[in-house]
Amino acid sequence: MVDADKKPDALKVLDKLWDLTKKKGECKFQETLFRNRMHLYRDNNAILANIKKETETGPDPNAYKQLYVIQSIKSGIIPDPQVEKELTAVMASLSPSSVTNDT
């Protein structure tokens, strides 16, 4: 875990790595950067809104829109009562035939 006094510096480095990898093209650890950014910013709604906006604009070949929801669940950003609804939406976006209205 990042020490509280080192967290701002770590977030700056993480954001810089994220920006560089986006500009230079895919890398093997880009998903890990995405997940870590979300987890470390879980208490910052403004940054999370920016990350979500990034996932919703433009092409999404790495499925970051769905990954955003999954990481939000893992990081405790989405409250428990809303988890099932969010997972159903992810499943529907990936495979509409997998979700039925027979609940």
C-alpha positions in Angstrom: 0.0 0.0 0.0 1.2 3.5 -0.8 2.0 5.6 2.2 -0.5 8.4 2.6 2.2 11.1 2.2 3.5 9.4 -0.9 0.1 8.9 -2.6 0.0 12.2 -4.5 3.4 11.6 -6.0 2.5 8.0 -6.9 -0.7 9.2 -8.6 1.2 11.7 -10.6 3.6 8.9 -11.8 0.6 6.6 -12.5 -1.2 9.3 -14.5 2.0 10.1 -16.5 2.5 6.4 -17.3 -1.2 6.1 -18.4 -0.9 9.1 -20.7 2.4 7.9 -22.2 1.1 4.4 -22.9 -2.0 5.8 -24.5 0.0 8.0 -26.8 2.6 5.4 -27.7 0.2 2.6 -28.2 -0.8 -0.5 -26.3 1.5 -2.1 -23.8 1.1 -5.3 -21.8 0.5 -3.5 -18.5 -1.9 -0.9 -19.7 -4.9 -2.7 -18.1 -3.0 -2.9 -14.8 -2.5 0.9 -15.0 -6.2 1.5 -15.7 -7.2 -0.7 -12.7 -4.7 0.9 -10.4 -5.7 4.4 -11.3 -9.4 3.6 -10.6 -8.6 1.9 -7.3 -6.3 4.7 -6.0 -8.7 7.4 -7.2 -11.8 5.6 -5.7 -12.3 8.5 -3.2 -12.1 11.2 -5.9 -15.4 11.4 -7.8 -14.1 14.1 -10.2 -11.2 12.0 -11.4 -13.4 8.9 -11.6 -15.9 10.9 -13.7 -13.0 11.8 -16.0 -11.9 8.2 -16.3 -15.4 7.1 -17.0 -15.8 9.8 -19.7 -12.5 8.6 -21.3 -14.0 5.1 -21.5 -17.2 6.3 -23.1 -15.7 8.4 -25.9 -14.1 7.0 -29.0 -13.3 3.4 -29.9 -12.9 0.9 -27.1 -10.9 -2.1 -28.4 -9.8 -3.0 -24.9 -13.3 -3.0 -23.4 -12.4 -0.4 -20.8 -16.0 0.6 -20.5 -16.9 -2.8 -19.1 -13.6 -2.9 -17.1 -14.5 0.4 -15.5 -17.7 -1.2 -14.1 -15.9 -4.4 -13.0 -13.1 -2.4 -11.3 -15.7 -0.1 -9.7 -17.2 -3.2 -8.1 -13.8 -4.6 -6.9 -12.8 -1.2 -5.5 -16.1 -0.7 -3.6 -17.1 2.3 -5.7 -20.4 0.8 -6.7 -22.6 0.1 -3.7 -23.6 -3.5 -3.1 -27.3 -3.0 -3.9 -26.3 -1.8 -7.4 -23.8 -4.5 -8.3 -26.3 -6.9 -9.9 -27.7 -4.2 -12.1 -24.3 -3.1 -13.2 -23.1 -6.7 -13.9 -26.3 -7.4 -15.9 -25.6 -4.3 -18.0 -22.0 -5.4 -18.7 -23.2 -8.8 -19.7 -25.9 -7.3 -22.0 -23.3 -5.0 -23.7 -21.0 -8.0 -24.3 -23.6 -10.5 -25.3 -27.2 -9.2 -25.5 -28.6 -12.8 -25.9 -27.1 -13.8 -22.6 -29.5 -11.5 -20.6 -33.2 -12.2 -20.4 -35.9 -10.4 -18.6 -37.1 -13.5 -16.7 -36.0 -12.3 -13.2 
